[in-house]
């Protein structure tokens, strides 16, 4: 009964039109703030999805690392064991180290990643990422020089272009043997290479100084055993969920660790979200900090409802007197205005949620709002958005809580109702 009376008071014609105008302004303020929350959360969801799709071109589905050691032995055998699992499509050892790439034009510090040329395209769609040249292990000439592929940052820093001929050399510090102080060059091992291709990941940490080289050549250059690796990269079988594959790999490697007494450190299994934990953590922090700021704005906008209720108390004095004459208690009359404050908030919240959801869906399917800048230099030309049901439910719950808060505050302003 209280809500029916509050609903009639809210939408009934008032003797002073300004009361109606102020009521709808209060509803509109809550609606705009609510729509803004839905839109902003969806934009952050869109950027999270965009980051995930970009990282899926670079990172493997699963990475198995041993955090306590830089490299470990037996990687080839482990890769073979993992490939026997039905949940695993491909497993490949990787050896990564910093080095110096020199050419006739310049020198540049780089990160050399040793991969198996026959398996790497199965884990990462490298052909899609190449912008010039080809992905191969040898230069195709009789001298059979090691072929490498480098990022666009290396191309800019060294002035090199794809060529099957010897164009550069990679230097790495010696790990073993004695060094002659009179001849500093003996402290380094070198490998002549031919740059046969350049790639672009659209990720600064990869595009700046990344180099791909055959795994066996990197092992030889670093003087490691023939089965040494920094980590294992794993491609999940398409018919299995990534979490299932992670569990299967974790169980298999845990069993090997328990039975192998030479193991010095357990494996840690990383999905894509954990491989780029800092990136996703940064997006999540920005998302929820922005959410709290917008909730604060929603609360401020909702305070307009208090002034609206004060005007309605003045407007409905005669009606309140009638209700008191019919036997209504003072607390019942007060509850009508508290319910009216909650209804104003709820009406604005529902309207804002619907409006924000519609705008997000329109942007998601038609991309009306463009991102400024050169489209050729950007991976997307429209603002990415994704509408998540969990976010919509969170916004609705937030509006309900704010409505209850405003209703409680309104109670203070209706204590003197006669």
Secondary structure, DSSP 8 states (H G I E B T S, - for coil): -HHHHHHHHHHS--SSHHHHHHHHHHHHHHHHHHHHHHHHHHHHHHHHHHHHHHHTTTS-SEEEE-TT-S-BS-HHHHHHHHHTSTTEEEEEEEEEEEEEEEESS-EEEEEEEEE-HHHHHHHS-HHHHEEEE---SB-SSTT--EEEEEEHHHHHHH-----SS--EEEEEE-SSS---TT-GGGGEEEEEEEEEEEE--S-HHHHTTEEEEEHHHHHHHHT--TT-BSEEEEEE-TTS-HHHHHHHHHHHHHHHHHH-TT--S--EEEEHHHHTHHHHHHHHHHHHHHHHHHHHHHHHHHTHHHHHHHHHHHHTHHHHHHHHHTT--HHHHHHHHHHHHHHHHHHHHHHHHHHHHHHHHHHHHH--SB--S-GGGSS-SB------HHHHHHHHHHHHHHHHHHHHHHHHHTTT--
